Amino acid sequence: MLEQESKNRLRLQYELQQLSNEVSSDPYDVEKYAQLVNLHYQAGHFQLSRQMLDKLAKEVALPNPMLLQSADIEYLLGNYDKAEVLYKEFISMYAENLQEKIQAERKLLMVYYQTNRYCFSKTLFQEAEKEIDHPIWKLMKAFGDHQPYQVDWHHQDICTIPFIITDPLPLIRLQISGMTCYALIDTGGDSLILDNEFADELGIVPIAARIGTFGGGLQAEKGFAVGEQLNLGEISVPHFPITILPTQRFSPGFADGKYTIGAILGTGVLKQFLSTIDYPNHCLTLRPRTDPSMEALMRENPGGYMTEIPFALHASHMMIAKGSINGVSDLSLFVDSGLDSPAAMALPKQTLEVLNLPLPETRINEGSIGGGGGVYPSGLFSLESIGLGPLVQEKMTGEYGSFASHNYWGNGFILDGLISHQFLRHYSWTLDSDGMRFLFSEPSNVPIRE
């Protein structure tokens, strides 16, 4: 692990090239083939890794570690049915090995989480229930027989919610159990995050808690609870998961504190819809995840054309897409719209090294506050260009400090940085969870480079 953490993308690319040559000369060396699959996985080449594993599976039975990795890749690519089958196959192989079984059941739990089948969670960890301290598992079981996110459209086929302000982050109005509050839109967060004081007012009690890691590596406890009613414009959502975290502390940064930030609307909610964050028109548009809705969306764009960018989804909400910085391509970027900064991108030390950029001078901005509740030193620097898929913007600003270096290898693959509001705010972009893609309608003043 220490050897991996000392490796950056340049070193990984070199190892990929060397091992690719070796495998080409001896394609029947399963051990080297497995190593090559893993290197592609580490590089964020998830589709290629999947193709290689499928090819190998036609020749031999996959070794157990590769079977588990194959399931992980299917999960990342949103192929939850296949991931479920593979995790269950692994579990059956390790029926007598409790440690290995629990590892796979933790992963299977997240399949049920992403597919809103919370009731299936009660079938897991039956042999070690007292030893398992998993807050998401406890949350899912608390739903009982209720399925989350069963949207009532009230005979509507579209819902448009205006932004109250667009910068430094979009702010909308919503209702939770009848209480109106202001909520930030942030794809860097999961589910709906509710302020702890507001939760107390509503009598919402945490079912479980855990320590979360936020910008700058700061940590804070967050609770998990069941919400009874969420109203977004004219539509309503009974029975939905809530994360509890102080959010009112962000209020001074928005219109000089005019609006009290009571909630954050994260990816877990947005992915329940065909969600369009429309910065140019200052609104959030929600549609059902249906073919007619997609057809209607396409008709709204000139020639029915939108820029399509595939993404993978890691853990509960981390949407990862390929991008570029200063012409260096094949970078894996966390699409986190919630960075409140003049910078369009946050990078760790390892990525700055790959780009041959010096560490900027850092200082603590006492006027800022991160999700972890504290402040941390950060610094800004100039970038010649930033790209997300074929979308490229020039003369941009980057930030060092909020994206901690341990996140670079923190997920088993390289995460080169996060791309955020100052890049995304030029577009109307849609989250299509069924197609595992972003759809961007780009204004004429922002170039597209194929």
N, C-alpha and C positions, 0 to 999 in steps of 0.2 A: 504493500500500500504506500509506504514512504517513497519507494522508487517511482510509483505512478504519480504521486503528488509533485515530484520534482520535474516531471515531464510536461513540456508545453506542446502546443499544436505543431510546431515545426518539427520537433522530435518525433511526434506521432506520425506525421506525414512521411518522414524518412523511414521509420520502421514499417509503415504500410507498404512503401515501395519495395523495400528489401524482401519482406515476407511474400509479397505478391509474386516477385520473381521466383522465389523458392517454390511456391505452390504451383506455379505454371510449369516448372520443370518436373514436379512430382505431385500430380493432382490426387493421388491415392493416399497421401499421408494425412490421415484424419486428424492427427494431433495438430499438425501445422495449419490445416484447413480451419480447425476450430479456433486457433490463435488468430488467424486472419479475420474470421468472422467477428471476433471480439474486438480487434483493432478498428474495424469498420464501425462497430457499435460505439466504441469510444469516440470516434470521429463524428458521430451523429448521422452516419449513413444507414438509417434504420431500414429503409426500403431495400437497399442492397443486401444488408445483413439477412433480412427475411428471405430474399430470393436465394441466397447462398445456402441457408438452412433448409429451405424447401428442396433444393437440388440434392443436398446431402441426404435428406430423409428418404428420398426415392431409392437411394443406394443402400443405406444401412440404417439400423435403428439408432436414433440420436442418443448419445451418452446423456445421462441424467442432467448434468450441468447445462448442456446445450438445449435440452428440452425445456428447462426452466427459463433460459435466456430467450428461447423462441417464444414462450408465453409472454415474457416481458415485452418483447418487440411487438407482438400482436396488440398488447395493451396500449403501448405507446402510439400505435397507428390507428387506434380506435376500433380494432377488430375484436370486440369484446366477446362475441360468441366463441370464436376460435381460442381466444386467451382462456376463457372459462374451461373449455374442453382440455386444453393442455395443462392447466393448473390442476384440474381434477385427476388427470392421468398421472401427474407427478405425485400427487397426494396418495393415490392408490399404491404407487410403487414404494412409498415410504410410510405405509400404514403402521409399521412397527417402530419407526424412528420418529419419536415425538418432536424433536427439535426441527428436523427437516420438514415434517408435516406442518408444523406451526408456521414456519417461514413461508410455505406456499399458501397456507390459508390466509395469512395476512395480505398476500397479493390478490387472492381470490376475493377477499372482502372488498377491495377497491374496485373490482369488476362490478360487484353488486352496487357499490356506491355510485359509479358512473352511469349505470343503467337503471337507477332509481328502484332497484329491487331490494329495498332495505329489509324486508321480511325474511329474506334468505340468510341474513347475517346470523340468525339464531341457530343455524345448522353448523356453525363453525366453532372451533375450539372446545368441543364438548368434552374432550379428555383432559383439558387443562384450563377450564373456565376460571378457576380461582387464581391461577397464576398470570392470567392475561390482563394487562392494564393498557387497554387500547381505547382512547377516547372516542374515536370515530365509530368503533364497534358498539360502544355503550350508547352513543347517540342514535345509531341506526336501530338498535333493539328497542329504544324508547319510543319509536314510531309505532310499535305494535303491528297491527294489520293495515295501518294507513300507508298508502303509497305517497311519497313526497311529490311535489311539483305537478299536481293534477290541475292544470290551468283551466279556469272558467273564463271563456272569452266574452260571455254575455252577448252573444250574437254578433260580435265584431270579428273581422278578419285581419285587422291591423290596429296597432296602438302606437301613437306617437306622443312622446313625452318631451316637452321643450327643456332645453338647458336653461337654468336660471343664470348661470355664468358658465363660460367655456374655459377660461384661464384663471388660475394656473392649472386647474383640472375641471372637467365637467361636473356640474352640480345639478341634481334634479330633486323634485319633490315626490315623496311616496308615503304610503301609510302602512303601519305595522299595528295590527290589532286595534285599529281605529285611531291610533295616534299619528298625526302628520309630522314628518320630519324631513330634513334635508339630507341627501345622500350623495356622496362622491361616486363616480364610476371609475373602477380600478380593476383591470384584468389581472393585476398582480395579487389580488385577493381571492379567496375561495368563498363560496356561498354568500349569504348576506351577513355582514359584520354590523352588530348593533352595539351602540355605546352602553357601557355598563350601568350608568345612572339611569338611562332610559329603560334598560332591561329591568332594573329594580322597580321603576314606576309602573311597568306593565306586569309585574309579578312573574317575570320570566326567570326561572331558576336554572343555573347550569347543571347539567347531568354529569359532565366530566370536564376535565381541564388538562392542559398540557402546556409546556413551555414552547413558544414559537420564536423563530429567528427572523429578524427584520433588517431594514437597511442599516449598513455599517456593522453588521454582525450583532447588533443589540438584541437582547432577548427579553421577552415578557410573557406572562401567563395569559392564556386566552381560554375562555370557557366555551362549552358547546351546549346548545339547548334546542328545543323544538318550538318553532313558531306556529301560531294558529291561523293567522291570516295576513297575507301580504297583498296590498293593492298597488298596482302599477298602472297609472292612468285609469282606464275603464275596465281593466281586467283584474282578476283576483286569483290568488294562489293560496289555498288552504294547506296546512301541514308542510312546512319547509324547514330546513336546518338553519340554525343561527350560530354564528360565532360571536362571542361577547368579548369586547376589547374597548378601552377608552378611545372615543373618536372626537369628543367635544374639544379636546386639546388642539385639534387641527384648525379650529374655527378662525383664529386670528389671521391665518394666511389667506382667507377667502373674503374678498370685499371688505377688508379691514374689520373682520369679525361680525359683519352684518348678519350672517347666517350661522346658526348653530349646527355643526355637523353631527348628526345623530346616527348616521349609518354609512356604510360603504357597500355598494352593489358590485359584487365580484363575478368571476367567471362561472362559478357554480350556478348562479341564477341566469346569467346571460346565455349560457349554453342550452338552456331549456327552450330557447326560442331561436328563430332566425333573426339574430340581433344585429342591428345596424347602428353603429356609433357615427353619427353624421356631424362631423365638426363644421363643415362649411355652412350647413343649415341649422346648426345649433340645436340638435335634437337627438333623442334615442328612439329608434323605431323597432318595434317588436312584431314579429309575424309568427304564425304557427310553423313548425318544421314539417312542411308538406310540399309536394311538387307544385301545386298551384301557387303557393306563396313564392317559391323560387322563380317560377315563370313570371310572376308579377314584378318581382325585384329586377329581373333581367330586362323586362320591358321598359322600366324606368330609366335605363341607361342607354345612351346613344348607341344604336346598332346592336343592342343587347350584349355589349362587350364589357367585361370587367377583368381586372388583373387578378389571376388566381395564384395564391401562394399556399402550398401545403404546410401543415403544421403537425407536430406530434404533441401529445398531451402526457406529461409526466406527473406522477403522484396524483394529487387531487385537482390541480388547476394550472400547472405550469405549461403554457403553450409555447412550443419551441419551433422556430422556423429558421431557415438558412438565410444568411445575409452576408454583407461585405463591409469592410472598413478600409478607407484609403486604397481601394483597389484589391485588397486581400480578400479573397472569396472563400466560400465553403465554411463560413463561421456559423456556429449554433447560437442563436439569440433568443432569450426569453422575452416574449412580447408582453411587457408589463406597462400598461398605460398610466400607471399611478405615480411616476416619478415627478414630484413637484420640484422642478429645477429648470434653470435656463438651458441645461444640457439635454440633448436628445438621446443620449446613451450613457450608460454607466459601465465602466470596464474595470476588471481586476488587474493586479500587477502582471500576471502572466500574459494577458493579452497585450498590454502595453509593451512588454518585452518582444512579443511576436511582431508587433508593428514598428519596433525600433523607436519607441517614443519614451522620453524620460518621465519619471514620476513627477507630477506637478507639485508645487508647493501647496501644502494643505493647511487649513485653519478651521477652527470651530465657529460656525455661524450660529450665534446664540438665538437668532430669530427663527431658526428652523427647528423642527422636531420630527423624529422618525416614528415608524410604526411601533418600535420598541420603547418609545416614550422618552428617550434621551437624545443627546446630541453626539455627533462624532465628527472628526476632522475630515474635510473633503477639499478637493481642488478641481479647477476647471482647466481644460486645454482645448486646443483647436484641432479639428479634423478636416481633412480635405474633402472627404465624401463618406456618406453612410448609405448602405443599401439594405433593403428588405426584399428578398427575391429580386425581381427586375426593377423595382422602384429605387431610384437613387436621388439623394439630395446632396448638394455641395456646400462647402464652407459652413460646417456645423460645429457644435460645441459638445465635447465629451466631459464626463465627470469621473473622478476617482475618489473612492471612499465609501460610497453606499453599497457597492457590490463587493462583498468581502472575498478575499482570495480563496478561502476554503470552499466557496461555491463553485470554483472552477472545476474541481473534480468531485464535488459533493454528491453527485447523482450516478456515478459509475461511468459517466461520459463527460466530455469537455463541454462546459457552458462558457462561451467566450465573453458574454456580457448580456446586458438587457437593453432593449430599444423601447423608447417611451413616448410620452405626450408630445414633445416638441417635434418629433418626426411624424407621428400619427395624426396630429391636429390639422394637417393639410388635406386630409382625405375624408371621404365617407367610406367606412369599411365595415364589412359584414362578417360575422362569425357563423360559419356553417359547420356545426358539430357533426352532422351526418356525413358530410363529405370531407371532414377533417381538413378544412381549407379556409383561408381568408379570401374575401372578394373585395377588391379595392376599386372604387370609382375615383379616378385621379383628376384633379383640376388641371387646366392647361398650363399653369405656371410651374408645375413640378414635373421634371423629365422622367421618362421611362427608358431604361437602357436594357435592351435584350442581350 
